[in-house]
Amino acid sequence: MDPDVDKAREYFRQRDRRLVPKVTTVPEAVARLVHDGDYVAVGGFGADRIPTAVLHEIVRQGRKDLGLSGHTATHDCQILIGAGCVNRCDVAYVIGLEARGLSRASRRQFESGKIAVAEWTNAALAWRYRAAAMGVPFLPMRSGLGTDTMKESAAVEITCPFTGIKLLAVPALFPDVAMIHVHRADVYGNCQIDGIMVADDDLARAAKRLIISTERLVPESVIRADPTRTAIPYFCVDAVVEVPYGSYPGNMPYEYFSDEDHLRQWLEVEEDAAAFERFLDKYIRNTPDFEAYLELCGGIKRLQELRRTELMLHAAIGGGGAG
């Protein structure tokens, strides 16, 4: 992606900053804001607080030739790359679903040579978002020096003008479109996130277009009552969609636990390419919407079980939720 901050500044200057309602549906948001060939970035961390409903709709609408920021990618990578939507990827963490195992479908796509790859560290991609959010064309870092990680990336080795030490310059990253799932948002797009935010505040400011999916819409008065908790302000947001359980089968901190059985089912069926295509047809391509997917996975009974599990785990460790 072009790190020219002056071009980006001109783009952002043209954005509509009026305080207007942005509530829409998932299909409409994807149809309007995600196009073939776009570079996309996904919020959350690993399988936590991921915008699964939006990712499914990208597959359902048949988007192709997407670029993907594999910042902390697990199930999001599994969906988009496994379904063949991606042809290039900035890689920090992909293919693995952490302790759960490896996504065979994603691995097949990479090993086939169908996906162009640039390699980074998790920190490097986070700092690329931060550079974009700051309006500077690059940030210097030390992570990655002394390894061969950056041989397949756009990072450039530089010398600090003040100390003479060796540093790595990583270019600003302005995704065409980002999608972030949050705990609550008002109709204008002001968002609150409970728990770890990772790089989502920077990502929201770096992306040219931003889709917010939220567990619940709340009155503007809720946001105004505690404005310091606004993690993403309305002027960064292009669309707001209310999707209860929208991170399923991932975890939503303080709301519901990840569905480990269903994630295991994904990993098992990926062992056979034909079986995985049938799986995608059943659970995503041939379902009318995310609610139908949830029903296939056990519906409200299963979702309530996951909610109880999350609340019990937090109670056991003495934690408490917000909001």
N, C-alpha and C positions, 0 to 999 in steps of 0.2 A: 504494500500500500504506500502511496505517495506521502512522505513525511513533510511535505511543504506546508508549513503552518500558516503562511500568508494566504494560500489558496483555501485552506480549511477555515481560517478566520473569515474570509469573504463568504464562504458557504454558510457558516453559522450566523453571520450578520443578517442574512436574508430570512432566517427562521422567524415564524410567527410566535411572538412572546405574549400574546394576549391570554388572559386567564379565561379560557373557554373549556367546556366539557369535552373530554376526549374518549369517553366510554364507547366501546364498540364490541364486535364479536371477534373471536379468534379467526374464523375464516376471512372476515373482511380485513382485519389487520394484516394478515399474511399476504392476501391478494394485493393490497395497496402498498405494502412497505418492503416486501421481500421479493426480489426479482432474480431470474436466472443470471448466474455470473457474479452475484453479489458476494462480498466478503462479510461473513457473519461471525459474531462473537456471542458467547453464552455466559450468563452470570451464574452465581452460586459457587459451590466448591465441591468437586467430586460428584457424588450422588446426592448432595445436600442442596436444597432450595434451587432446584433446576426447573426451567419453564417447559416441562414435558408436553403440556397441551399445545404450545406453540410449535415445538419441534415435530410433533405428530402431524400438525397441519401442513408444515413445510413438505413432509413426505407425501401426505394425502394430495396436495396440490401439484406434486410432481416437479418440484424445483430441482434444477440441475446445475452443474458446473459452479458450485459454490466454493468459496474459500472459507476456511474455518480456523479460528484461533483456538488451538488446543491447549489452553492455559491450564485448566485443572479438569480436563475433559474425561469423563467416564461414561455414564449412560447417554449423555448427549452425543458424544462421539459414536457410541454404539448405534444410536438411532440414525443419525444423519449419514455417517460414513457407511454403516452396514446397509443402508437402503440405497446407496449409490448416488447420493445427492452432491458429494464433495469431490472436487478434482485437484485441490491444492490445500495444504495445511501447514500452519506454523505450529510445530510440535514442541511441547514441553512435557505434558503427560497425556498420553492417549493409549488406546487399546486396553490397558488394564482397568479393571473395576476394583482397584485396591485389593484388599485381602480376599475378594470373592473369586478372582481369577482373571483370565484374559479373554477378550472378545475375539473369537475366531473370525467372525464376519469382517470386522474392522481390519484384522491382521491380513486377511486375504486381499482386501482392497489395497493396502499398502504394499504387500509383497508382489502384487501383480504389476506394479509400476504405473498404475492408473492415477496415482496421486503424487503430485509434486510436493516435495517436503523441504522446509527450512527448519533448522533445529535451534532451540533456545533452552533456557532454564525457565522454571516457573517465575522466578524473580524477574528475569529479563522481560517476559511478556507483561507482567504487572507494571514494570517501569516504563514499558512502551506505551501502555494506556496512560500512565501518569504524565509522561512527556506530552502526549496529545492534550490531556486535560489542562496542563500548565501552559500550553501554547508555545512550547519550545521544540525544535526539530529532533533533539536527541537528549538522552541522559547518559552520564558516565556511570560505570559500575565496575566492580572488581570480580563479581561472580562470573565464573566461566573461564577466567584467565588460568593458564596452567593445565587446561584440558583441551581435548580436540572437539569439544561440543560445538564450538562456533565455526568450525570449518564449513559447515553446511548452512550458514545463516548469513544475514546481511550485516552483522555486527562488524565494527571496524575498530582495530586497535589504535589508540591515540596516546599522546603524552600530555600529562597535566601541565598547563602553562605556569602553574604556581609552584609545584613541587618537583616536576620532572618525572614523577612516577608513571608507570604504565597503567592505562585504563582501557576499558572496552566501551565504545559508544554504541548505544542501541537506538534505532530510529523510532520516532513517534509513530503510533499505530492508530489510525482513524478508521474503524470498521464502517462499512456501509450501513449495516444494521446490527443492533444488539437486542437481545431479549433477556429480561431479568424478571425473576419471580420474587415477589415481596409478601410480607405478612399483611399489610394493609395499605390502601391508597385511597385518596379522594377522587372525585370525578375529573379533576384537572390534571392529575398525575403526580401530586405530592405523595411521596412514599415513605413508609417506615419499615425498617428491617430489624427484627429481633435477633440478637446473637451475632455471630461472626459475619462480617461483610466482605472480607477478602479485598478484592479490587473493584467491587461493583460501583462504588461512588466515582472512581476515576473512569471506569468503562462507560458509565452513563454520560459523562461529560465529553468523552472521546468519540462516541458513536455519532454518525451523521443522522441516523434514524433510530428510534428506541421504542420497542414494544414492552410494556409492563403488563405482566399477568399478576394477579393478586388473589390471595386467599379470600379477602373480603373488601368490598367497598365500604368506606366509612364517611360520615358527614365531614365537611370541611372543618367544622368546629373541633373535631377530634384532633386534627392536625394542628390547628391554631392553638389548642390548649397546651401543647408541648412542642413548640416549633424547633427546639434544639434536636429533636429526634427525626427531623426530616432528612433522610439519607440521600434522597434523589428529589430535586425540586421540579416543579411542573414544567418549567421552560426547557428541560432536557427531553421531555416525553412527547411522543407522537400518537400513541394509542394506549388505552387502558382497557384490559379485559378482566372481568371477575371470573376466576376459575377455582372454586373450592377443591382442595386436594390436587391442585395443579402441578405439584412436584412429584406426585406418585409415578412410579414406584420408589422414587427417592424419598429421602427424609426431609421433613419440614420442621426445623427446630421449634420446640415447645408446642407443636401442633400434632404431628403424627410421625411414627417411625417408618423406616423404609420397609418395603415388602420384600424381604430376603428370599422368600419362596419364589416369587415371580421373577426377581432378578436372576435367580439360579436357573429358572426355566429358560430365560433368554440365553444364558450361557450354554446350556445343554443343547438347545435346538440349533444353535449356531454351528455345531460340529458338522452338520450336513447342510450344504449350501441350498439345495432344493427345499429341504424342510424349513429352512429359515425364511425363504421367500414365501412359502405358504403361511408361515407364522406372521410375517409382516402383512400379508393380505388379510388374514383373519383379524388381527388386532389393530391394524392401523388403516391400510388402504381401503378396505371394504367396510369400515365403520363410519357412520355419518358424522361422529364428533367424539370428543374426549369422554363425555358422559357414557357413551356406549362402550368405550374401552373399559371404563371403570366397572361397568356392569359385568362385562366378560371376565373381569378379574375378581369378582366376588361381591361387587356392589357395596352398598352402605354397611352391610354386616362386617365385611372385611375391613373397610375403612375405619369403622368404629373400633375394631380390635387394634388396629395400628395406632389410633389416637390414644387408647387406654395404655398401650405399651409405652408410648412416648412419655405420657404423663407419669406413669409409674416409675420409669427409669429416672426421670428428673426428681421425683419425690425421694427415690432411694439414695440419690447422691446429694440430696439437700438443696437441689436447684429450684429455681422458680422462674416461671415465664413472665414475659412482659405483655401488657395489653390483653 
